[in-house]
Amino acid sequence: MKRRDLIKLLEKNGWYFKRSGGSHDIYTNGKDIEPISHQNEIKELVAQKIIKRRGLK
């Protein structure tokens, strides 16, 4: 999955960029945080686990 597609999905569900770390950007919904790798292509298994864990639609 493309990184930008995962970020768009997060933002559509109320998540927003909090800060940039060393190798990850940190996104939050105000309560939880989710690190997203700087790589252009996120492995499909990792992306699906993030989507399932955060209940993204």
PDB file of N, H, CA, C and O in Angstrom:
ATOM      1  N   MET A   1       0.849  -1.179   0.000  1.00  0.00           N
ATOM      2  CA  MET A   1       0.000   0.000   0.000  1.00  0.00           C
ATOM      3  C   MET A   1       0.890   1.236   0.000  1.00  0.00           C
ATOM      4  O   MET A   1       1.911   1.285   0.686  1.00  0.00           O
ATOM      5  N   LYS A   2       0.492   2.211  -0.765  1.00  0.00           N
ATOM      6  H   LYS A   2      -0.337   2.172  -1.322  1.00  0.00           H
ATOM      7  CA  LYS A   2       1.244   3.465  -0.793  1.00  0.00           C
ATOM      8  C   LYS A   2       1.075   4.187   0.539  1.00  0.00           C
ATOM      9  O   LYS A   2      -0.005   4.183   1.130  1.00  0.00           O
ATOM     10  N   ARG A   3       2.142   4.798   0.994  1.00  0.00           N
ATOM     11  H   ARG A   3       3.019   4.802   0.514  1.00  0.00           H
ATOM     12  CA  ARG A   3       2.138   5.528   2.263  1.00  0.00           C
ATOM     13  C   ARG A   3       1.090   6.632   2.256  1.00  0.00           C
ATOM     14  O   ARG A   3       0.356   6.812   3.228  1.00  0.00           O
ATOM     15  N   ARG A   4       1.028   7.362   1.164  1.00  0.00           N
ATOM     16  H   ARG A   4       1.624   7.216   0.374  1.00  0.00           H
ATOM     17  CA  ARG A   4       0.084   8.488   1.097  1.00  0.00           C
ATOM     18  C   ARG A   4      -1.370   8.008   1.157  1.00  0.00           C
ATOM     19  O   ARG A   4      -2.228   8.723   1.672  1.00  0.00           O
ATOM     20  N   ASP A   5      -1.662   6.801   0.635  1.00  0.00           N
ATOM     21  H   ASP A   5      -0.965   6.220   0.216  1.00  0.00           H
ATOM     22  CA  ASP A   5      -3.018   6.257   0.694  1.00  0.00           C
ATOM     23  C   ASP A   5      -3.390   5.895   2.136  1.00  0.00           C
ATOM     24  O   ASP A   5      -4.523   6.115   2.565  1.00  0.00           O
ATOM     25  N   LEU A   6      -2.427   5.340   2.878  1.00  0.00           N
ATOM     26  H   LEU A   6      -1.507   5.162   2.530  1.00  0.00           H
ATOM     27  CA  LEU A   6      -2.669   5.005   4.280  1.00  0.00           C
ATOM     28  C   LEU A   6      -2.884   6.276   5.100  1.00  0.00           C
ATOM     29  O   LEU A   6      -3.751   6.315   5.974  1.00  0.00           O
ATOM     30  N   ILE A   7      -2.104   7.303   4.824  1.00  0.00           N
ATOM     31  H   ILE A   7      -1.400   7.271   4.114  1.00  0.00           H
ATOM     32  CA  ILE A   7      -2.244   8.578   5.547  1.00  0.00           C
ATOM     33  C   ILE A   7      -3.598   9.212   5.230  1.00  0.00           C
ATOM     34  O   ILE A   7      -4.255   9.734   6.131  1.00  0.00           O
ATOM     35  N   LYS A   8      -4.028   9.177   3.965  1.00  0.00           N
ATOM     36  H   LYS A   8      -3.495   8.753   3.233  1.00  0.00           H
ATOM     37  CA  LYS A   8      -5.341   9.718   3.595  1.00  0.00           C
ATOM     38  C   LYS A   8      -6.448   8.985   4.343  1.00  0.00           C
ATOM     39  O   LYS A   8      -7.410   9.607   4.795  1.00  0.00           O
ATOM     40  N   LEU A   9      -6.318   7.671   4.476  1.00  0.00           N
ATOM     41  H   LEU A   9      -5.537   7.166   4.109  1.00  0.00           H
ATOM     42  CA  LEU A   9      -7.305   6.875   5.193  1.00  0.00           C
ATOM     43  C   LEU A   9      -7.340   7.254   6.672  1.00  0.00           C
ATOM     44  O   LEU A   9      -8.413   7.384   7.261  1.00  0.00           O
ATOM     45  N   LEU A  10      -6.162   7.429   7.266  1.00  0.00           N
ATOM     46  H   LEU A  10      -5.290   7.324   6.788  1.00  0.00           H
ATOM     47  CA  LEU A  10      -6.096   7.865   8.663  1.00  0.00           C
ATOM     48  C   LEU A  10      -6.764   9.225   8.836  1.00  0.00           C
ATOM     49  O   LEU A  10      -7.580   9.405   9.739  1.00  0.00           O
ATOM     50  N   GLU A  11      -6.421  10.183   7.976  1.00  0.00           N
ATOM     51  H   GLU A  11      -5.757  10.037   7.242  1.00  0.00           H
ATOM     52  CA  GLU A  11      -6.955  11.544   8.092  1.00  0.00           C
ATOM     53  C   GLU A  11      -8.467  11.575   7.861  1.00  0.00           C
ATOM     54  O   GLU A  11      -9.177  12.364   8.485  1.00  0.00           O
ATOM     55  N   LYS A  12      -8.950  10.727   6.975  1.00  0.00           N
ATOM     56  H   LYS A  12      -8.374  10.086   6.468  1.00  0.00           H
ATOM     57  CA  LYS A  12     -10.387  10.647   6.720  1.00  0.00           C
ATOM     58  C   LYS A  12     -11.139  10.173   7.963  1.00  0.00           C
ATOM     59  O   LYS A  12     -12.317  10.484   8.141  1.00  0.00           O
ATOM     60  N   ASN A  13     -10.452   9.421   8.816  1.00  0.00           N
ATOM     61  H   ASN A  13      -9.495   9.168   8.672  1.00  0.00           H
ATOM     62  CA  ASN A  13     -11.059   8.880  10.028  1.00  0.00           C
ATOM     63  C   ASN A  13     -10.721   9.688  11.279  1.00  0.00           C
ATOM     64  O   ASN A  13     -10.860   9.188  12.395  1.00  0.00           O
ATOM     65  N   GLY A  14     -10.279  10.932  11.099  1.00  0.00           N
ATOM     66  H   GLY A  14     -10.167  11.338  10.192  1.00  0.00           H
ATOM     67  CA  GLY A  14     -10.086  11.822  12.232  1.00  0.00           C
ATOM     68  C   GLY A  14      -8.686  11.858  12.822  1.00  0.00           C
ATOM     69  O   GLY A  14      -8.477  12.507  13.847  1.00  0.00           O
ATOM     70  N   TRP A  15      -7.724  11.184  12.211  1.00  0.00           N
ATOM     71  H   TRP A  15      -7.894  10.657  11.378  1.00  0.00           H
ATOM     72  CA  TRP A  15      -6.344  11.212  12.685  1.00  0.00           C
ATOM     73  C   TRP A  15      -5.634  12.404  12.066  1.00  0.00           C
ATOM     74  O   TRP A  15      -5.991  12.833  10.968  1.00  0.00           O
ATOM     75  N   TYR A  16      -4.643  12.941  12.748  1.00  0.00           N
ATOM     76  H   TYR A  16      -4.353  12.593  13.640  1.00  0.00           H
ATOM     77  CA  TYR A  16      -3.878  14.064  12.226  1.00  0.00           C
ATOM     78  C   TYR A  16      -2.401  13.917  12.588  1.00  0.00           C
ATOM     79  O   TYR A  16      -2.042  13.214  13.533  1.00  0.00           O
ATOM     80  N   PHE A  17      -1.549  14.603  11.808  1.00  0.00           N
ATOM     81  H   PHE A  17      -1.841  15.174  11.041  1.00  0.00           H
ATOM     82  CA  PHE A  17      -0.108  14.563  12.001  1.00  0.00           C
ATOM     83  C   PHE A  17       0.248  15.271  13.299  1.00  0.00           C
ATOM     84  O   PHE A  17      -0.184  16.397  13.544  1.00  0.00           O
ATOM     85  N   LYS A  18       1.052  14.591  14.137  1.00  0.00           N
ATOM     86  H   LYS A  18       1.404  13.677  13.938  1.00  0.00           H
ATOM     87  CA  LYS A  18       1.483  15.192  15.398  1.00  0.00           C
ATOM     88  C   LYS A  18       2.924  15.669  15.305  1.00  0.00           C
ATOM     89  O   LYS A  18       3.222  16.826  15.604  1.00  0.00           O
ATOM     90  N   ARG A  19       3.830  14.764  14.883  1.00  0.00           N
ATOM     91  H   ARG A  19       3.588  13.824  14.640  1.00  0.00           H
ATOM     92  CA  ARG A  19       5.237  15.132  14.787  1.00  0.00           C
ATOM     93  C   ARG A  19       5.971  14.119  13.926  1.00  0.00           C
ATOM     94  O   ARG A  19       5.454  13.046  13.612  1.00  0.00           O
ATOM     95  N   SER A  20       7.184  14.486  13.554  1.00  0.00           N
ATOM     96  H   SER A  20       7.604  15.357  13.809  1.00  0.00           H
ATOM     97  CA  SER A  20       8.040  13.595  12.783  1.00  0.00           C
ATOM     98  C   SER A  20       9.125  13.052  13.693  1.00  0.00           C
ATOM     99  O   SER A  20       9.790  13.806  14.403  1.00  0.00           O
ATOM    100  N   GLY A  21       9.299  11.739  13.666  1.00  0.00           N
ATOM    101  H   GLY A  21       8.759  11.126  13.089  1.00  0.00           H
ATOM    102  CA  GLY A  21      10.359  11.113  14.441  1.00  0.00           C
ATOM    103  C   GLY A  21      11.528  10.775  13.540  1.00  0.00           C
ATOM    104  O   GLY A  21      11.623  11.293  12.428  1.00  0.00           O
ATOM    105  N   GLY A  22      12.412   9.918  14.000  1.00  0.00           N
ATOM    106  H   GLY A  22      12.335   9.497  14.903  1.00  0.00           H
ATOM    107  CA  GLY A  22      13.592   9.558  13.224  1.00  0.00           C
ATOM    108  C   GLY A  22      13.259   8.863  11.920  1.00  0.00           C
ATOM    109  O   GLY A  22      13.668   9.317  10.851  1.00  0.00           O
ATOM    110  N   SER A  23      12.520   7.765  11.996  1.00  0.00           N
ATOM    111  H   SER A  23      12.188   7.396  12.864  1.00  0.00           H
ATOM    112  CA  SER A  23      12.183   7.022  10.784  1.00  0.00           C
ATOM    113  C   SER A  23      10.673   6.863  10.611  1.00  0.00           C
ATOM    114  O   SER A  23      10.223   6.164   9.704  1.00  0.00           O
ATOM    115  N   HIS A  24       9.892   7.506  11.474  1.00  0.00           N
ATOM    116  H   HIS A  24      10.257   8.075  12.211  1.00  0.00           H
ATOM    117  CA  HIS A  24       8.432   7.424  11.408  1.00  0.00           C
ATOM    118  C   HIS A  24       7.817   8.802  11.640  1.00  0.00           C
ATOM    119  O   HIS A  24       8.389   9.646  12.330  1.00  0.00           O
ATOM    120  N   ASP A  25       6.640   9.012  11.050  1.00  0.00           N
ATOM    121  H   ASP A  25       6.175   8.327  10.490  1.00  0.00           H
ATOM    122  CA  ASP A  25       5.805  10.158  11.387  1.00  0.00           C
ATOM    123  C   ASP A  25       4.781   9.658  12.400  1.00  0.00           C
ATOM    124  O   ASP A  25       4.316   8.522  12.312  1.00  0.00           O
ATOM    125  N   ILE A  26       4.437  10.495  13.344  1.00  0.00           N
ATOM    126  H   ILE A  26       4.814  11.419  13.415  1.00  0.00           H
ATOM    127  CA  ILE A  26       3.511  10.113  14.389  1.00  0.00           C
ATOM    128  C   ILE A  26       2.159  10.764  14.105  1.00  0.00           C
ATOM    129  O   ILE A  26       2.067  11.984  13.971  1.00  0.00           O
ATOM    130  N   TYR A  27       1.125   9.952  14.015  1.00  0.00           N
ATOM    131  H   TYR A  27       1.200   8.961  14.123  1.00  0.00           H
ATOM    132  CA  TYR A  27      -0.240  10.423  13.819  1.00  0.00           C
ATOM    133  C   TYR A  27      -1.032  10.118  15.075  1.00  0.00           C
ATOM    134  O   TYR A  27      -0.779   9.115  15.743  1.00  0.00           O
ATOM    135  N   THR A  28      -1.995  10.980  15.404  1.00  0.00           N
ATOM    136  H   THR A  28      -2.201  11.794  14.862  1.00  0.00           H
ATOM    137  CA  THR A  28      -2.804  10.802  16.597  1.00  0.00           C
ATOM    138  C   THR A  28      -4.254  11.164  16.304  1.00  0.00           C
ATOM    139  O   THR A  28      -4.561  11.888  15.358  1.00  0.00           O
ATOM    140  N   ASN A  29      -5.123  10.640  17.141  1.00  0.00           N
ATOM    141  H   ASN A  29      -4.874  10.051  17.910  1.00  0.00           H
ATOM    142  CA  ASN A  29      -6.538  11.019  17.078  1.00  0.00           C
ATOM    143  C   ASN A  29      -6.909  11.788  18.342  1.00  0.00           C
ATOM    144  O   ASN A  29      -8.089  11.996  18.623  1.00  0.00           O
ATOM    145  N   GLY A  30      -5.904  12.207  19.098  1.00  0.00           N
ATOM    146  H   GLY A  30      -4.945  12.039  18.869  1.00  0.00           H
ATOM    147  CA  GLY A  30      -6.113  12.919  20.338  1.00  0.00           C
ATOM    148  C   GLY A  30      -5.959  12.027  21.557  1.00  0.00           C
ATOM    149  O   GLY A  30      -5.712  12.514  22.661  1.00  0.00           O
ATOM    150  N   LYS A  31      -6.104  10.717  21.361  1.00  0.00           N
ATOM    151  H   LYS A  31      -6.304  10.321  20.465  1.00  0.00           H
ATOM    152  CA  LYS A  31      -6.008   9.765  22.461  1.00  0.00           C
ATOM    153  C   LYS A  31      -4.926   8.714  22.210  1.00  0.00           C
ATOM    154  O   LYS A  31      -4.110   8.432  23.087  1.00  0.00           O
ATOM    155  N   ASP A  32      -4.928   8.148  21.028  1.00  0.00           N
ATOM    156  H   ASP A  32      -5.592   8.377  20.316  1.00  0.00           H
ATOM    157  CA  ASP A  32      -3.969   7.108  20.650  1.00  0.00           C
ATOM    158  C   ASP A  32      -2.957   7.673  19.660  1.00  0.00           C
ATOM    159  O   ASP A  32      -3.195   8.708  19.037  1.00  0.00           O
ATOM    160  N   ILE A  33      -1.810   6.975  19.519  1.00  0.00           N
ATOM    161  H   ILE A  33      -1.616   6.135  20.025  1.00  0.00           H
ATOM    162  CA  ILE A  33      -0.831   7.359  18.510  1.00  0.00           C
ATOM    163  C   ILE A  33      -0.567   6.181  17.589  1.00  0.00           C
ATOM    164  O   ILE A  33      -0.703   5.023  17.984  1.00  0.00           O
ATOM    165  N   GLU A  34      -0.189   6.490  16.363  1.00  0.00           N
ATOM    166  H   GLU A  34      -0.078   7.431  16.043  1.00  0.00           H
ATOM    167  CA  GLU A  34       0.155   5.462  15.377  1.00  0.00           C
ATOM    168  C   GLU A  34       1.372   5.926  14.592  1.00  0.00           C
ATOM    169  O   GLU A  34       1.291   6.918  13.867  1.00  0.00           O
ATOM    170  N   PRO A  35       2.504   5.227  14.721  1.00  0.00           N
ATOM    171  CA  PRO A  35       3.677   5.584  13.919  1.00  0.00           C
ATOM    172  C   PRO A  35       3.526   5.049  12.493  1.00  0.00           C
ATOM    173  O   PRO A  35       3.132   3.901  12.287  1.00  0.00           O
ATOM    174  N   ILE A  36       3.844   5.892  11.521  1.00  0.00           N
ATOM    175  H   ILE A  36       4.164   6.825  11.689  1.00  0.00           H
ATOM    176  CA  ILE A  36       3.798   5.514  10.108  1.00  0.00           C
ATOM    177  C   ILE A  36       5.194   5.713   9.527  1.00  0.00           C
ATOM    178  O   ILE A  36       5.761   6.803   9.600  1.00  0.00           O
ATOM    179  N   SER A  37       5.735   4.648   8.952  1.00  0.00           N
ATOM    180  H   SER A  37       5.274   3.762   8.893  1.00  0.00           H
ATOM    181  CA  SER A  37       7.087   4.661   8.395  1.00  0.00           C
ATOM    182  C   SER A  37       7.231   5.690   7.276  1.00  0.00           C
ATOM    183  O   SER A  37       6.257   6.011   6.595  1.00  0.00           O
ATOM    184  N   HIS A  38       8.442   6.203   7.089  1.00  0.00           N
ATOM    185  H   HIS A  38       9.233   5.942   7.642  1.00  0.00           H
ATOM    186  CA  HIS A  38       8.720   7.161   6.021  1.00  0.00           C
ATOM    187  C   HIS A  38       8.850   6.494   4.658  1.00  0.00           C
ATOM    188  O   HIS A  38       8.938   7.194   3.649  1.00  0.00           O
ATOM    189  N   GLN A  39       8.865   5.174   4.593  1.00  0.00           N
ATOM    190  H   GLN A  39       8.793   4.605   5.413  1.00  0.00           H
ATOM    191  CA  GLN A  39       9.004   4.475   3.318  1.00  0.00           C
ATOM    192  C   GLN A  39       7.820   4.786   2.421  1.00  0.00           C
ATOM    193  O   GLN A  39       6.693   4.923   2.897  1.00  0.00           O
ATOM    194  N   ASN A  40       8.075   4.899   1.111  1.00  0.00           N
ATOM    195  H   ASN A  40       8.990   4.787   0.724  1.00  0.00           H
ATOM    196  CA  ASN A  40       6.994   5.203   0.160  1.00  0.00           C
ATOM    197  C   ASN A  40       5.977   4.082   0.068  1.00  0.00           C
ATOM    198  O   ASN A  40       4.790   4.334  -0.140  1.00  0.00           O
ATOM    199  N   GLU A  41       6.424   2.861   0.219  1.00  0.00           N
ATOM    200  H   GLU A  41       7.388   2.656   0.388  1.00  0.00           H
ATOM    201  CA  GLU A  41       5.554   1.695   0.109  1.00  0.00           C
ATOM    202  C   GLU A  41       5.515   0.978   1.452  1.00  0.00           C
ATOM    203  O   GLU A  41       6.539   0.491   1.930  1.00  0.00           O
ATOM    204  N   ILE A  42       4.328   0.913   2.062  1.00  0.00           N
ATOM    205  H   ILE A  42       3.496   1.309   1.674  1.00  0.00           H
ATOM    206  CA  ILE A  42       4.137   0.205   3.326  1.00  0.00           C
ATOM    207  C   ILE A  42       3.749  -1.230   2.989  1.00  0.00           C
ATOM    208  O   ILE A  42       2.885  -1.447   2.139  1.00  0.00           O
ATOM    209  N   LYS A  43       4.368  -2.213   3.637  1.00  0.00           N
ATOM    210  H   LYS A  43       5.070  -2.037   4.327  1.00  0.00           H
ATOM    211  CA  LYS A  43       4.035  -3.609   3.375  1.00  0.00           C
ATOM    212  C   LYS A  43       2.547  -3.826   3.626  1.00  0.00           C
ATOM    213  O   LYS A  43       1.978  -3.296   4.580  1.00  0.00           O
ATOM    214  N   GLU A  44       1.933  -4.613   2.754  1.00  0.00           N
ATOM    215  H   GLU A  44       2.396  -5.043   1.978  1.00  0.00           H
ATOM    216  CA  GLU A  44       0.486  -4.819   2.799  1.00  0.00           C
ATOM    217  C   GLU A  44       0.035  -5.390   4.144  1.00  0.00           C
ATOM    218  O   GLU A  44      -0.999  -4.976   4.667  1.00  0.00           O
ATOM    219  N   LEU A  45       0.783  -6.320   4.706  1.00  0.00           N
ATOM    220  H   LEU A  45       1.624  -6.657   4.281  1.00  0.00           H
ATOM    221  CA  LEU A  45       0.421  -6.918   5.991  1.00  0.00           C
ATOM    222  C   LEU A  45       0.444  -5.870   7.107  1.00  0.00           C
ATOM    223  O   LEU A  45      -0.442  -5.853   7.962  1.00  0.00           O
ATOM    224  N   VAL A  46       1.439  -5.013   7.100  1.00  0.00           N
ATOM    225  H   VAL A  46       2.158  -5.027   6.406  1.00  0.00           H
ATOM    226  CA  VAL A  46       1.549  -3.949   8.108  1.00  0.00           C
ATOM    227  C   VAL A  46       0.385  -2.978   7.959  1.00  0.00           C
ATOM    228  O   VAL A  46      -0.241  -2.601   8.949  1.00  0.00           O
ATOM    229  N   ALA A  47       0.094  -2.574   6.727  1.00  0.00           N
ATOM    230  H   ALA A  47       0.602  -2.881   5.922  1.00  0.00           H
ATOM    231  CA  ALA A  47      -1.005  -1.638   6.474  1.00  0.00           C
ATOM    232  C   ALA A  47      -2.337  -2.233   6.927  1.00  0.00           C
ATOM    233  O   ALA A  47      -3.144  -1.540   7.547  1.00  0.00           O
ATOM    234  N   GLN A  48      -2.573  -3.505   6.624  1.00  0.00           N
ATOM    235  H   GLN A  48      -1.918  -4.068   6.121  1.00  0.00           H
ATOM    236  CA  GLN A  48      -3.830  -4.142   7.021  1.00  0.00           C
ATOM    237  C   GLN A  48      -3.960  -4.247   8.541  1.00  0.00           C
ATOM    238  O   GLN A  48      -5.057  -4.110   9.082  1.00  0.00           O
ATOM    239  N   LYS A  49      -2.839  -4.490   9.230  1.00  0.00           N
ATOM    240  H   LYS A  49      -1.948  -4.601   8.790  1.00  0.00           H
ATOM    241  CA  LYS A  49      -2.874  -4.556  10.699  1.00  0.00           C
ATOM    242  C   LYS A  49      -3.195  -3.191  11.303  1.00  0.00           C
ATOM    243  O   LYS A  49      -3.940  -3.110  12.279  1.00  0.00           O
ATOM    244  N   ILE A  50      -2.641  -2.119  10.736  1.00  0.00           N
ATOM    245  H   ILE A  50      -2.036  -2.185   9.943  1.00  0.00           H
ATOM    246  CA  ILE A  50      -2.947  -0.766  11.209  1.00  0.00           C
ATOM    247  C   ILE A  50      -4.427  -0.472  10.990  1.00  0.00           C
ATOM    248  O   ILE A  50      -5.102   0.039  11.884  1.00  0.00           O
ATOM    249  N   ILE A  51      -4.928  -0.792   9.805  1.00  0.00           N
ATOM    250  H   ILE A  51      -4.380  -1.206   9.079  1.00  0.00           H
ATOM    251  CA  ILE A  51      -6.320  -0.533   9.468  1.00  0.00           C
ATOM    252  C   ILE A  51      -7.259  -1.299  10.418  1.00  0.00           C
ATOM    253  O   ILE A  51      -8.244  -0.742  10.903  1.00  0.00           O
ATOM    254  N   LYS A  52      -6.949  -2.562  10.676  1.00  0.00           N
ATOM    255  H   LYS A  52      -6.149  -3.014  10.282  1.00  0.00           H
ATOM    256  CA  LYS A  52      -7.775  -3.370  11.567  1.00  0.00           C
ATOM    257  C   LYS A  52      -7.678  -2.891  13.009  1.00  0.00           C
ATOM    258  O   LYS A  52      -8.694  -2.774  13.694  1.00  0.00           O
ATOM    259  N   ARG A  53      -6.454  -2.610  13.477  1.00  0.00           N
ATOM    260  H   ARG A  53      -5.629  -2.705  12.920  1.00  0.00           H
ATOM    261  CA  ARG A  53      -6.244  -2.198  14.867  1.00  0.00           C
ATOM    262  C   ARG A  53      -6.970  -0.893  15.164  1.00  0.00           C
ATOM    263  O   ARG A  53      -7.525  -0.730  16.251  1.00  0.00           O
ATOM    264  N   ARG A  54      -6.975   0.033  14.222  1.00  0.00           N
ATOM    265  H   ARG A  54      -6.524  -0.099  13.339  1.00  0.00           H
ATOM    266  CA  ARG A  54      -7.578   1.347  14.439  1.00  0.00           C
ATOM    267  C   ARG A  54      -9.018   1.427  13.944  1.00  0.00           C
ATOM    268  O   ARG A  54      -9.655   2.471  14.092  1.00  0.00           O
ATOM    269  N   GLY A  55      -9.546   0.359  13.362  1.00  0.00           N
ATOM    270  H   GLY A  55      -9.029  -0.489  13.241  1.00  0.00           H
ATOM    271  CA  GLY A  55     -10.938   0.331  12.908  1.00  0.00           C
ATOM    272  C   GLY A  55     -11.215   1.328  11.798  1.00  0.00           C
ATOM    273  O   GLY A  55     -12.274   1.956  11.774  1.00  0.00           O
ATOM    274  N   LEU A  56     -10.269   1.478  10.875  1.00  0.00           N
ATOM    275  H   LEU A  56      -9.409   0.968  10.894  1.00  0.00           H
ATOM    276  CA  LEU A  56     -10.410   2.445   9.786  1.00  0.00           C
ATOM    277  C   LEU A  56     -11.335   1.903   8.706  1.00  0.00           C
ATOM    278  O   LEU A  56     -11.351   0.703   8.429  1.00  0.00           O
ATOM    279  N   LYS A  57     -12.108   2.806   8.098  1.00  0.00           N
ATOM    280  H   LYS A  57     -12.094   3.781   8.323  1.00  0.00           H
ATOM    281  CA  LYS A  57     -13.019   2.400   7.034  1.00  0.00           C
ATOM    282  C   LYS A  57     -12.810   3.244   5.808  1.00  0.00           C
ATOM    283  O   LYS A  57     -13.490   3.049   4.801  1.00  0.00           O
TER     284      LYS A  57
END
